[in-house]
């Protein structure tokens, strides 16, 4: 429940309309009933949930195709001088709205950029409706099944010992090689298909059909890589640094919202829409570097990140101890 509150603060106060904490809080409340299932049954439910998301993508593509075809037929009638029925005019308007959602007109893009470079009240007026949509309609149409499926998959990996370091080295190598091989092939195929189609809406909707088939193997590849890194003694210092960042995951996530609020909106530097795609990677790298520096520094002095401390205190209804009381390295990994 408190995670839902954090998500709403991130969306409506820190103005990040892509917040994921709200999703995790809502979906997390449903996980309790699955806790005693075997890994095999958990995997079956996870696959079913993720397949539901693909079904939704298929319906979206079918709806768009039907709307496009109906609009094209109505345009032919209009060009021939016929009087359009209300249904035909509605088809034309619906197709226009659908295209605008995916490919806004240049003047609308310019207006959106100007809105995001306003002061805080102006940006809030722009973002609040987007956040509301994401935390309601989008959540129940797409986000719920996606989050549920991935959380259940995480429970499978946890019960099998993959996330706790108890799996064999062969298991991590297999996840790494197979995951990246499958995931990269599918993702590259999607990219080439969309690019060859001139980034058409139809090609984008088609790429969604293989969305999970690409990202889930990639995720498993990441898990395999992390598992192998944790076993490499030569990477012990790096692993401790990464562990500290992970222990402060909530604090770092919210810090990113604060940083980007200041960088991109009129609250600070107003860089929204001003950087090229390649230049955004410099921003990403700078934020990552900052987290890699401040997280170990913080965790050497405190038991929790600031947001994690607040979350624990609110959850237990009691102020939790904050400062380190032991000489043990807090970010050290379990054996």
Residue pairs with C-beta under 8 A, 6 or more apart in sequence:
1 25
1 29
2 25
2 311
2 314
2 315
3 21
3 22
3 24
3 25
3 28
3 311
4 21
4 22
4 25
4 26
5 25
6 21
6 25
6 250
6 254
6 307
6 311
7 19
7 20
7 21
7 22
7 23
7 24
7 25
7 135
8 22
8 135
10 16
10 19
10 21
10 22
10 253
10 254
10 257
11 17
11 19
11 22
11 127
11 131
11 134
11 135
12 124
12 127
12 128
12 131
14 254
14 257
14 258
14 261
15 120
15 123
15 124
15 127
15 131
15 257
15 261
15 265
16 257
16 260
16 261
17 127
17 130
17 131
17 134
18 134
19 131
19 134
19 135
19 257
20 147
21 250
21 253
22 135
22 139
23 135
23 139
23 143
23 144
23 147
24 147
24 151
26 139
26 144
27 143
27 144
27 147
27 148
27 151
28 151
30 148
31 148
31 151
31 152
31 155
34 42
34 45
34 152
34 155
35 155
37 45
38 159
39 156
39 159
39 160
42 152
42 153
42 155
42 156
42 159
43 152
43 153
43 156
45 152
46 148
46 149
46 150
46 152
46 153
46 156
47 149
49 145
49 146
49 148
49 149
49 152
50 145
50 146
50 149
50 150
50 212
50 216
52 145
53 142
53 145
53 146
53 149
53 211
53 212
54 209
54 211
54 212
56 141
56 142
56 145
57 205
57 208
57 209
57 211
58 209
60 205
60 208
61 202
61 205
61 206
61 208
61 209
64 98
64 201
64 202
64 205
65 202
67 91
67 94
67 95
67 98
68 95
68 98
68 202
70 88
70 91
70 95
71 91
71 92
71 94
71 95
71 96
73 88
73 91
74 84
74 88
74 89
74 91
74 92
75 92
77 84
77 88
78 84
78 88
78 92
84 92
98 201
99 201
100 108
102 201
102 204
103 201
104 112
109 273
112 126
112 273
113 272
113 273
115 122
115 123
115 125
115 126
116 123
116 126
116 264
116 265
116 266
116 272
116 273
117 265
117 266
117 270
117 272
117 273
118 126
118 265
118 266
119 266
119 267
120 265
120 266
120 267
122 266
123 265
123 266
123 267
134 143
149 212
150 219
153 216
154 163
157 163
157 223
158 164
160 167
161 167
162 171
162 172
162 175
162 223
162 227
163 223
164 334
165 227
165 230
165 231
165 333
165 334
167 227
169 228
169 231
171 224
171 227
172 223
172 224
172 225
172 227
172 228
172 231
173 224
173 228
174 224
175 220
175 221
175 223
175 224
175 227
176 221
176 224
176 225
176 228
177 221
177 224
178 217
178 220
178 221
179 217
179 218
179 219
179 220
179 221
179 222
179 223
179 224
180 217
180 218
180 221
181 217
182 213
182 214
182 217
183 214
183 215
183 216
183 217
183 218
183 219
183 220
183 221
184 218
186 210
186 213
186 214
186 217
187 214
187 215
187 218
189 210
190 207
190 210
190 214
193 203
193 206
193 207
194 200
194 203
194 204
194 207
196 203
197 203
229 235
229 238
229 239
229 242
230 239
230 333
232 239
239 333
240 296
240 329
240 331
240 332
240 333
241 292
241 295
241 296
241 331
242 292
243 331
243 332
243 333
244 295
244 296
244 298
244 299
244 330
244 331
245 252
245 291
245 292
245 295
247 295
247 299
247 304
247 305
247 308
247 330
247 331
248 291
248 295
248 298
248 299
248 304
248 305
248 307
248 308
249 305
249 308
250 305
250 307
250 308
250 311
251 305
251 306
251 307
251 308
252 291
252 295
252 305
254 307
255 291
256 287
259 287
260 283
261 267
261 268
262 268
262 269
263 269
263 271
263 283
264 270
264 271
264 272
265 272
275 283
295 305
295 331
296 331
298 305
299 305
299 330
299 331
300 324
300 329
300 330
300 331
301 323
301 324
302 309
302 322
302 323
302 324
302 330
303 309
303 320
303 321
303 322
303 323
303 324
303 325
303 330
304 312
304 320
304 322
309 320
309 322
312 320
313 319
313 320
324 330
